[in-house]
Amino acid sequence: METPPSSAPPTGTRQNPARWSARLLLAGVAWAAVMIGITVLSARWQNEAPQNRPITALTSEYASSDSCRSCHPGNYASWHASFHRTMTQVASLANIPPSMDGLDLTYQGVEYRVERKGPAYFARSKTAGADFGRPQEVVLLTGSHNLQLYWLESGKGRTLENFPFAYIVAEKKWAPMEQTFLVEPGPKQVYGSDDWNTACYNCHVTQGRSRFVSAGRYDSQVSEFGIACEACHSGGREHIERNRNPLRRFALHWSGSPDRTIANPARMDGPASSLVCGQCHSIWAFKNPEAEVPWSYTGAQYRPGKRELDSRWVVQPQGLDHPQERAALLKEDPEFMAQRFWGDGMVRVTGRELNATMASPCYKGGKYSCLSCHEMHPTKTDAPSLAAWATQGMLQTGMTSDQTCLQCHPKFQAAAALTAHTHHKIDSSGSSCYNCHLPHTTYGLLRAIRSHQVSSPSVRESIELGRPNACNLCHLDQPLAWTAEKMAEWYRQPSPALSPDDRALSAGVQWLLRGDAEQRLLVAWSMGWAPAQQASGHDWLYPYLVFELNDPYAAVRFAAWKSLQTLPGFSGYEFDYTMDDARQKEALGRAYQKWWFEVRDQHGGYRAQTMLEPTGLFRQDLFDQLLDHRNHRKVYLAE
């Protein structure tokens, strides 16, 4: 008798295709549900705003730089290559120097150690005899061209603390923060707790909002880290929405009419265009304490194209505007002007170019602006061209020469007219408009920087204000009397009363020995400047630069060291400008011996006006006399 067939197929036989498909479908649905759940949770985790640093949060009218890329690829490329973009960045392996991993530094009795964990860096600190404290993540960076500063999570929400060391990019060197500024020597912190949230955010991000929560705690937000497209072109959301219509785009293109939905500094007059840059590149102050409150929550209300800043005013020491605000500012901070301006109102610290531009006679015509010399979007957008443009100050093509000035002063294009005006050979640095009318009388980022205020040199500015004049920044070896004689002969300038020293001794030597910290730095830097070495010779510079390796101000030591490296025999010379006083003196002695025995011209012949004996020794009585009268006033230049 046969066994009736089972309802289940024998083992190893093929199942019903329909039943197999159903089971496979169920399994697929289950797997998809699991994957969707994982994806959703992962996306939510990834998109959850960090709680330990300021975050990006677009305001209603702002888009983002990425939104501009599809329609403006060339402009996007130049912006992306600029140092504006990297003014503030979220910390990552791509923008932190590898040397930060394992960094172990001690300053003011505190040891700091940095370690990498996965894609992040963490800093810990301890005092002698104590254990290392909790690790603090490095979350933001400021700067990428000259200096890079680092900001740590504080444990107070999005409030940041400053890591007390900066990275000098060209030197690949770590230095204590305050030793990268021109500040009075001694224990201090240039940046304290929460300074990023209360000050730096004003200009180092796009549309920043401090957002005070409680004492020492902020919930800071930005529309974009760094200086982005909308910082110069205003909110782009309306522009994007309205230009989705191809007919509108065609009509604008055909008519040549400007697009009113977006600001373009290149189409503005001089003052309005310059203010676009000046919203950050100026010395400004709030009109009153109450004005700062809405600013900190909603961000600046200024938009490119406006004629004035919103709740702020541009501070010009010689101006007559805003008298009440000026009086209140000086009452609160009596040193405000001295930390930023020379006595006649010329800017003495970098990053404040609008003040200098506004004080220039060229500005008064209404056409002169930052874009007279600079450009934000060059025509060539290949990588090498953009790299050169960014590192050369984003100047327009040809603007590294006298063409900058000749575009408005064409009469000097003729060689005869130019040399008759300058009294220098046509191909010499003395016939450069820049060198005479935009001299290196501004300080910033451990070096001298050209003034952006167009002016004419005079001996009076050096006598009355202490500002090194353009002539003696080239002719460092000449006395002020020599310059006064030339100014009287060539330009009929009246000669001021001069002291015996001003008649007999090099102006450069006097500024270096008895000047204040900024005067010393400007001269030390100029001693490494090729035009000055060509004009005044370089053999006599060695002992003075060696002596300044022990200057009380770290920034002056740095400038002296870098200039010393430009001289024959000292190329690549090693010196740690951050070391303590005793080791500085030892290094000074070694450098002096190197010059005396290995480099010095054994035949001598040094001129008396350089205050050196014919053999190269200091004229000690005069040296001591000038040094005894050194200006020891406290210098702090607020970069």
Summary of the structure (lengths in Angstrom):
residues: 639
radius of gyration: 30.8
end to end distance: 105.4
largest distance: 139.2
contacts: 1893
relative contact order: 0.07
helix: 42%
strand: 13%
